């Protein structure tokens, strides 16, 4: 995952992969577990089907605080990844068949770990929503 020789030890690479997966799970929870969890908590706080502003405020503040805590956690995990690998960048993922014969320079623009984690979580959340919408949700139209 790292671009230099700092990451030659197999245990270091395994630890970096584990940190990356932990960051991905934390980022994916931003789109799934946090909103669903706080909506569930808000539904349990409400005594009626038409609640006042209290449960809504609990949900809104809970989501905001949870997102800030998870963002802080992702930042700490990124720091741990940097200490483990020696870099905050992923190595370029360019297939060899796309390289030119004259291509000797290394690319200057690479993806950071946080960018890859957040984009991966967005893509996984979009995939889950698409699967749910088209395969699992069922039709909202009444059966006749």
N, C-alpha and C positions, 0 to 999 in steps of 0.2 A: 504494500500500500504506500509506503514512503518512497521518495524518489532518490534517496542517497543510500550509502552503505551502512547507515546507522541501524537499519532494520534487518540485519543478517541472521540474528538468532531466532530459531523457530518459536520459542516461547514468547518472545517480544511480538512477533507477528500474530500469534494466537491471541495474546492480550489485546493488541490493537484491533483485531477483528471483533473480539468480545465487546470492547468499548464502543466500536462503531455500531454494533447491533443494539447495545443498550441505548445509544443516542437515537437510533432509528425507532425503537419502541417508544421512547419518551416523546419523540416528535410525532409519532403516529397517534399517541394518546391525546395530543392537542386537538385532533380532529374527531376523535371517537369517544374515548372513555371520559374525558373531562366534561364535554357538553351533556352527554347522556347521563353521566353520574349526577351532575348538578340538577338536571331536569327531574331525575328520579327523586332526589332529595327534596326539591321544591314541591313535587307532587305529594310526598309524604307529610310535608309541613302543613299543607293546605287541608282545612277541614271540610271545605265545600267544593263543588265543581266550578264555582265562579269565585275564585279567590280575590282578595284585595291586593294591594301593591306589595305586601310583605314577602310572600313567597317569590314573587318576581325579582325583588331586590336581592333576596338570598341567592337566587340562581345567578343573577348578573354579577354580583360581587364575588360569589364563589368561583365562577368561571374566570373572572379577571385575575383573582389572586392565584388560582391554580395555574393559569397560563404563565404568569410571572414567575412562579416557583419552578415550573418545568423549563422555562427559558433559562433561568439561573442554573438549573441542573444540567442542561445541555451545554452551557458555557463551561461549567466545571468539568464535565466529561471531555469537552474539547481540549481543555488544558491538560487533562490526564493523557489524552491521545498524543498531544504535542510532546509531553515529557516522555512518553513511551516510544514514539517513533522518531522524534527529532524534527518533525515538520508538521505543518497544518494543511498540507496539500496532498491530494491524491496523485498518483502517477498518471500520466496521460493514457487514455484508453483508446488508442488509435490502432486499428487492425493493420497488420503488415502489408496487406495487399493495397492499402490506400496510400502508402508511403511512396514518394518519388525516389528514383535512383539517386538523384542529386540532393535529396533531403538529408542533410547532415546536422542542421541546427536543431537544438532542443526547443520545444515550444515554450514560450514565456507565459502564456495564459493556461493555467491549470485550475481545476476545481478544488475549492477548499472542502474540508470534511463537513463543515456545518452546511455549506451549500448543498452538497450531495445528500446529506441526511434530510434536510428540509424538503428538497425536491423529491426525494424518494418517498417521504411520508405523504406528500401531496398526491403523488401518483398512485400510491397504494390506497389512500383514502378515496380517490376518484374511481379506482378500479372496484373497490368494495361497494361504493354507492351505485355504480353501473350494474354490477352483478345483482345487488339487492333490487334495484329498480326494475330491471328487465326479467329476472328469473324468480325472485322470492316474494316480491310485494303483492303480486296478484292484481287483478283488475279492480279499479274503484267503481266500475259500472255494476249495477245490480244484475243478477242472473235472471233471465226471463224464460 
